[in-house]
Amino acid sequence: MASGEEKSQESSVVAVAAAVQNAPLLVLGSIAWWAIHYSLLWDARIAETYSAEGIHDIRFIVTVAATVVVLGSLTLISRRHPTLVYANHAITYAVFGACLVASFFLMGAPVLTGENITLGIVGAVLSGVGSSVVIVVYGELHARMGCSIEPAIFAVEVLGGIAMYLALLLIPFVAHLVINALLSVILAVFFFRYSQSDSSSEGLAGLRNARRVDATVNQVVGVAVLTGFAYGLIRLYASNGMDETSVQFSMYSECLGSCFGALLLFGVFAFGRRQSLLEQCLLFVVPMVTTGMLFVSLQAMGTFAPTAIGTGGFACFFNMMWYFAAVLASPGSKHCLSFSVSLLFFSSQLGQLVGVLVPAQFANLFSTGLMYLLFLVTILFMYLRARANQDSALEAPKNELMNRSPDHDLEMQKERWQSELGLSPRELEVALLLVQRVPYRQIAEQLYVSENTVKTHARNIYKKAGVSSREELLDTLEALAKKV
């Protein structure tokens, strides 16, 4: 017989499949977006042309700078108008569709003619503008599918986009430009059609669990800046001397790193219900980013491995920012979704811009080693501080729940728990001790039973209450206590 955890995982997979089935336009449009995204940033035929002119880094910097300006503007607008949802306005789709179509032809023109490099820079600006708008709309539309399944959906879309991008590399360059322009139009149409439909499932309701949301928007902004800066440094290190071979290597390392990031997203999805936001960063983002930085600082493995590993961590966090924004903007938050998405990605792109603007001679052992330590120490500090605050916060509801002075009040609570949850007298005794955070061994000693018996009672209590931890059980019992 399947355990409760196995059933939960199975139901989660079913939920993902149902979400994909209910939102094919959004998923297909997103796959097209990722193919477009990689084509704009890492198509080797475009990169080789610009590197030959000595301005490959400038093209990338201009694109990132444009995203910083646009995302910063969208953040300010969302702050002033918290009810604004960009995905609800048709002009949004026309803007990013037109910008993306124009950017392909403008950046592709120098490849075909060998002239008009300035057109490529204009195309880079339009690429940044269009991508920024897509980033915000992407987050708004995916939040309708439900925060809990977003990481798995993102992983599927990223892998599909990479496969499409690699397939597009096999066709002639002119056809490549035309197809990407068509994909940009398809992206705009599919996203717009989905925005007008009612194909939303779980949405944001009921997903904000205070025991899991241990990060504030400001803390995630800090992580976004550091992660973006680390990626910028790694990219700067990888792009030094962009000859034809290094361009190809950088492209493939980016693709491989993005695949790593997609696999990490499946991990976020699998463990998301049991881990807090900062715990997810520590487990899935920090090891990849810091390992990439460490390899760069050692300068002992060329550019391929550091770029692939560092990109994996960055790509994972890049997608997780949409997930974090949706969770942090759930009901009860003072921040709207559009503001959260715009702010987090603005912060990430700003950090990335600063990273790539670091003079090449400073992308060395000292700077990358310092960044490695700064990133690791900062995330650990945020996590430990959040845990300390969380433990303090847990004491208040526990005391409020268990230390009510009138004895009859506690008896009424116990009766409520028994009637609502169907707990046996022994399970009720165990539940009272569980919410006081008494260890299993001490519970066994107090009740004169074995520790395995206590664990069995605990599993039954969690199952009847529909929870998976003591903290969630405490939430449930608090809610029942308020009805007394």
Order of alpha helices (4+ residues) and beta strands (2+ residues): alpha-alpha-alpha-alpha-alpha-alpha-alpha-alpha-alpha-alpha-alpha-alpha-alpha-alpha-alpha-alpha-alpha-alpha-alpha-alpha
